[in-house]
Amino acid sequence: MARPAAARARLSASGHAPREAEAARDARAQAAGFVDARGRREYLQFAASAFLISFMYSHAALLAVVFEREGFDLHDTGLLLSLYAGPVVLFTFLSGAVSARIGVLNSCRLAVALMAMGFFSLRYTAGSFWPALASRLAQGTGQGLLLASFVTYGQSRLNANRFVYLIGLFSSMFALAQAFAPPLGAAVLNAFGAPAMFLEGSIPALAAFALTFGVRPIPLPKAGRGLDLKAALARSRPASLAAIFVNGTMFGFTASFLAALLEARAVPIGAFFLASTTTLFASRFLAMGVFETLDRRLLVACGFLCQAASLALLGAAGVSWLVAVAGILFGAGYSVIYPVLSAAVSAGLEPSERAGPQALFNTAFNVGIFLMPYPVALLIGAFGYGASAFCLAALALASAALLAAAALRRPEA
């Protein structure tokens, strides 16, 4: 029997209503900078995953204490800490090719799984050199795959609206945990021992792994576009690679030597790190949206100026409040440089083609972080901490001058 016309109209209206509501949600999400409403949820889900895995990774600041308590001498402890750089740099470089073979989303899952297994296994291997080294190398492999694959996926959930702002917030999730994860880990370590600390740090990593499910994958790139060195080096990208290497060098100095510098001057290390982490997150949350329309080279130049001023203060300062000012300046500079350069490297590329350029970009960044501390150590041995900080300040200042000159000579299109 045919339905009455009114009934058919009600059925038709009820079918259109959910689609219209979904279209409205997508429109609001697109106006906010996301590909659609589901893309906004996926972005937030991966940002939470990035925070949780970085919470575990931030416990690395305590490994030197753990290894010392396990009876390792300074030489073996140094090897366990420094050999980590090998797989990090290698697999950062290869992460684009890995993503092209297994997909960006699977690369994210593999990175989190390897990092979690490497860290948790130290609960059982930290007392013996070779097993501990195997755990560190497994974690380093995951660390190498992590940043490029996560940033590539985060970028794929965004459209052109507020791209730099949202990538800045996303990448800040990797740094946010550094403000409080090490103190919490230290409290657990001192109260219950190393096995409890490795368990406590690993639990968030399991949640990070779970959050990589229930999201849409990125299509695989076209054949031959996995590593994509040509795309990474095209147009202005060599300048971006050089700039992120310098930024990594600055970060590597603060991560490797700043605690010793401040300890020698009897200044609490929290004076710098709490100030820099707070400033980093606040500036990305509050100010990054203002920068969308500005020339990227001038923005990065301003970031390097802040870092130069910070390092110059560190070279001369001997009181806590000046070190805190240095932390504010460093956090402000660092907060701008990475997301702006990351966006520049991905500009004009489809989401499926960004993994290779991001891999090369983050390789340059990690080379600065993990390999430059050795020549900086030689500099410190020859001239001391203060003079070395001034030398790095000069490098940041020169980088700022070159970028500003390029921007003034040829304005950005």
C-alpha positions in Angstrom: 0.0 0.0 0.0 1.4 3.4 -0.9 2.2 5.7 1.9 0.3 9.0 2.2 2.2 12.0 0.9 2.6 13.5 4.4 4.2 10.4 5.6 6.6 10.3 2.7 7.5 13.9 3.3 8.3 13.2 7.0 10.5 10.3 6.1 12.3 12.4 3.5 12.8 15.2 6.0 14.1 12.8 8.7 16.7 11.5 6.2 17.9 15.0 5.2 18.2 16.3 8.8 21.2 14.2 9.9 23.0 15.0 6.6 22.3 18.7 7.0 23.5 18.6 10.7 26.6 16.8 9.6 27.3 19.3 6.8 26.8 22.1 9.4 29.3 20.5 11.7 31.8 20.1 8.8 31.4 23.7 7.8 32.1 24.9 11.4 35.2 22.7 11.6 36.5 23.9 8.2 36.1 27.5 9.3 38.1 26.6 12.4 40.9 25.2 10.2 40.2 21.4 10.0 39.3 19.3 6.9 36.0 18.3 8.5 34.4 17.7 11.9 35.9 14.2 12.1 39.2 15.7 11.2 39.0 18.0 14.3 38.4 15.0 16.5 41.3 13.1 14.9 43.6 16.1 15.4 42.7 16.3 19.1 43.1 12.6 19.5 46.6 12.6 18.0 47.6 15.7 20.0 46.6 13.8 23.1 48.6 10.8 21.9 51.7 13.0 21.3 51.4 14.4 24.8 51.2 11.0 26.4 54.1 9.5 24.5 56.2 12.6 25.2 55.3 12.2 28.9 57.1 8.9 28.8 60.0 10.2 26.8 60.6 13.1 29.2 61.7 10.5 31.8 64.9 10.2 29.8 66.2 13.1 31.9 66.4 10.7 34.8 68.3 7.9 33.0 71.7 9.1 33.9 70.7 8.9 37.6 69.3 5.4 37.1 72.4 4.1 35.3 74.7 5.7 38.0 72.6 3.9 40.7 73.0 0.6 38.8 76.7 1.0 39.1 77.8 2.1 35.6 80.8 4.3 35.4 80.7 7.7 33.6 82.0 6.2 30.3 79.3 3.5 30.1 76.6 5.9 31.1 77.7 8.3 28.4 77.6 5.5 25.8 74.1 4.5 26.8 72.9 8.1 26.5 74.8 9.1 23.4 74.5 6.0 21.2 70.7 6.6 21.3 71.4 9.3 18.7 72.3 6.8 16.0 68.9 5.2 15.5 67.1 8.5 16.1 68.9 10.3 13.3 68.9 7.2 10.9 65.2 6.4 11.3 64.2 10.1 11.2 65.8 10.2 7.8 64.1 6.9 6.8 60.7 7.7 8.2 59.5 9.1 4.9 60.3 5.8 3.1 58.8 3.8 6.0 55.6 5.8 5.8 55.5 5.4 2.0 55.7 1.6 2.5 53.3 1.0 5.4 51.4 4.3 5.6 51.8 7.3 7.9 49.3 6.0 10.4 51.0 2.6 10.8 54.3 4.5 11.1 52.9 6.4 14.1 51.7 3.2 15.7 55.1 1.5 15.1 56.9 4.5 16.6 54.9 4.5 19.8 55.1 0.7 20.2 58.9 0.7 19.8 59.4 3.7 22.2 57.1 2.1 24.8 58.8 -1.4 24.5 62.3 0.1 24.7 61.5 2.3 27.7 59.6 -0.4 29.7 62.1 -3.1 29.0 64.7 -1.0 30.9 62.8 -2.1 34.0 64.6 -5.4 33.4 67.7 -4.5 31.5 69.0 -1.3 33.2 71.4 -3.3 35.3 73.5 -4.7 32.4 75.2 -2.7 29.7 74.4 -4.7 26.5 70.7 -5.4 27.3 70.3 -1.8 28.4 71.8 -0.7 25.1 69.4 -2.9 23.2 66.5 -1.3 25.0 67.9 2.2 24.2 68.3 1.4 20.5 64.8 0.1 20.2 63.5 3.3 21.8 65.7 5.4 19.6 64.3 3.7 16.5 60.8 4.6 17.6 61.9 8.2 18.5 63.3 8.5 15.0 60.0 7.5 13.4 57.8 9.5 15.7 58.1 13.2 15.0 57.9 13.2 11.2 55.0 10.7 11.1 53.0 12.4 13.9 53.4 15.9 12.4 52.6 14.6 8.9 49.4 13.1 10.2 48.5 16.2 12.2 49.0 18.4 9.2 46.7 16.1 7.1 43.7 16.9 9.4 44.0 20.7 8.6 43.1 23.0 5.8 44.8 26.3 5.0 42.9 28.3 7.6 45.0 28.7 10.8 47.5 26.1 9.5 50.6 27.5 11.3 48.6 28.2 14.5 47.2 24.7 14.7 50.5 23.0 13.8 52.1 25.1 16.5 49.7 23.8 19.1 50.0 20.3 17.9 53.8 20.2 18.0 53.8 21.9 21.5 52.3 18.7 22.8 55.7 17.1 22.5 57.2 19.7 24.8 54.5 20.3 27.3 55.2 17.2 29.4 58.8 18.3 30.0 57.6 20.8 32.6 56.3 18.2 35.0 57.0 14.6 33.9 60.7 14.6 35.1 59.8 15.8 38.6 57.0 13.2 38.9 59.4 10.5 37.6 62.0 11.6 40.1 59.5 11.4 43.0 58.6 7.8 42.0 62.2 6.9 41.5 63.3 8.1 44.9 60.3 6.7 46.7 59.9 3.3 45.0 63.0 2.7 42.8 63.7 2.4 39.1 61.3 -0.5 38.3 58.4 1.6 39.5 59.5 4.6 37.6 59.7 2.6 34.3 56.2 1.3 35.0 54.8 4.7 35.8 56.3 6.2 32.7 55.1 3.4 30.4 51.4 3.5 31.4 50.7 6.8 29.5 52.5 5.3 26.5 49.9 2.5 26.3 47.2 5.1 26.3 49.1 7.0 23.5 49.1 3.8 21.4 45.4 3.2 21.9 44.7 6.7 20.7 46.3 6.0 17.3 43.3 3.7 16.5 39.8 4.8 15.4 41.1 7.5 13.0 41.2 7.6 9.2 44.5 6.7 7.4 46.3 8.9 4.9 46.4 7.5 1.4 49.8 6.2 0.4 51.9 8.5 -1.8 52.4 8.0 -5.5 55.1 5.5 -6.4 58.6 6.8 -5.9 57.5 9.7 -3.6 58.4 8.0 -0.3 61.6 9.8 0.6 61.0 12.7 -1.8 64.3 14.5 -1.4 63.6 16.5 -4.5 60.5 17.9 -3.0 62.2 18.6 0.3 65.0 20.5 -1.4 62.8 22.5 -3.9 62.2 26.2 -3.8 63.2 27.7 -0.4 63.4 24.5 1.5 67.2 24.3 1.8 67.0 27.5 3.9 64.4 25.9 6.1 66.6 22.8 6.6 69.6 25.0 7.5 67.4 27.1 9.9 65.9 24.0 11.7 69.5 22.6 12.1 70.5 25.8 13.9 67.4 25.6 16.0 68.2 22.0 16.9 71.7 23.0 17.9 70.3 25.6 20.3 67.9 23.1 21.8 70.7 20.5 22.1 72.8 22.9 24.1 70.0 23.6 26.6 69.2 19.9 26.9 72.8 18.7 27.2 74.7 21.4 29.0 72.5 23.9 30.6 72.0 22.0 33.8 75.7 21.8 34.3 76.1 25.5 33.5 73.5 26.5 36.0 74.7 24.1 38.7 78.2 25.6 38.4 76.6 29.0 39.2 74.4 27.6 42.0 71.2 28.5 40.1 68.2 26.1 40.2 67.6 24.6 36.7 63.8 25.1 37.1 64.4 28.8 36.8 65.1 28.2 33.1 63.0 25.1 32.1 59.8 26.1 33.8 59.9 29.6 32.3 60.8 28.3 28.8 58.1 25.5 28.7 55.4 27.8 30.0 56.3 30.5 27.5 56.5 28.1 24.6 53.0 26.8 25.2 51.5 30.2 26.0 52.9 31.8 22.9 51.7 29.1 20.7 48.2 29.1 22.2 47.8 32.9 22.4 50.0 34.5 19.8 50.6 32.0 16.9 47.3 33.0 15.2 48.5 36.5 14.8 51.5 35.3 12.8 49.6 33.6 10.0 49.8 36.6 7.6 53.4 37.6 8.3 56.5 36.7 6.3 57.7 33.4 7.6 61.4 34.4 7.2 60.9 37.4 9.4 59.1 35.3 12.0 61.9 32.8 12.2 64.5 35.7 12.3 62.6 37.1 15.3 62.7 33.6 16.9 66.5 33.5 16.4 66.9 37.0 17.9 65.1 35.8 21.0 67.3 32.7 21.2 70.4 34.8 20.7 69.4 37.2 23.6 68.6 34.1 25.8 72.0 32.5 25.2 73.8 35.8 25.8 72.0 36.1 29.1 72.9 32.6 30.0 76.5 33.3 29.2 76.6 36.2 31.6 73.8 35.7 34.2 74.5 34.3 37.7 71.1 35.0 39.4 67.8 33.1 39.1 65.6 36.0 37.8 68.0 36.6 34.8 68.0 32.9 34.0 64.2 32.9 34.1 64.2 35.8 31.7 66.5 33.8 29.5 64.1 30.9 29.7 61.2 33.2 28.6 63.2 34.4 25.6 64.3 30.9 24.6 60.7 29.6 24.9 59.4 32.5 22.8 61.9 31.9 20.1 61.6 28.1 20.0 57.8 28.3 19.9 57.9 30.2 16.6 60.7 28.5 14.7 59.6 24.9 14.5 56.0 25.2 13.5 56.7 28.0 11.0 59.5 26.1 9.3 57.5 22.8 9.4 54.6 24.6 7.6 57.1 26.0 5.0 58.5 22.6 4.2 54.9 21.2 3.6 53.6 24.2 1.6 52.1 23.2 -1.7 52.3 19.5 -1.1 49.4 17.0 -0.8 49.1 15.3 2.6 50.2 12.0 1.1 53.4 13.6 -0.2 54.6 15.4 3.0 56.2 12.5 4.8 59.5 12.6 2.8 60.1 16.3 3.2 59.1 16.2 6.9 61.5 13.3 7.4 64.4 15.3 5.9 63.3 18.4 7.9 63.3 16.5 11.2 66.5 14.8 10.4 68.2 18.2 10.2 66.6 19.1 13.5 67.7 15.9 15.2 71.2 16.2 13.9 71.4 19.6 15.6 70.0 18.2 18.8 71.9 14.9 19.1 75.2 15.3 17.2 76.1 18.9 17.7 76.6 18.5 21.5 79.9 16.8 20.8 81.6 19.8 19.0 79.9 22.1 21.6 81.5 19.9 24.3 84.9 20.5 22.7 84.1 24.2 22.6 83.2 24.1 26.3 86.4 22.2 27.2 88.5 24.9 25.4 86.7 28.1 26.5 84.1 27.3 29.2 80.3 27.3 29.4 79.9 31.1 29.3 82.0 31.7 26.2 80.3 28.7 24.4 76.9 30.2 25.1 78.1 33.5 23.6 79.3 31.6 20.5 75.9 30.0 20.0 74.3 33.3 20.5 76.4 34.7 17.7 75.3 31.8 15.5 71.6 32.5 16.2 72.2 36.2 15.6 73.9 35.5 12.2 71.0 33.2 11.2 68.5 36.0 12.1 70.4 38.5 10.0 70.5 36.2 6.9 66.8 35.4 7.1 65.9 39.1 7.6 68.1 40.1 4.7 66.4 37.5 2.5 63.0 38.7 3.5 63.8 42.4 2.8 65.4 41.6 -0.5 62.6 39.4 -1.8 59.3 39.7 0.0 57.3 36.4 0.4 54.7 35.8 -2.2 
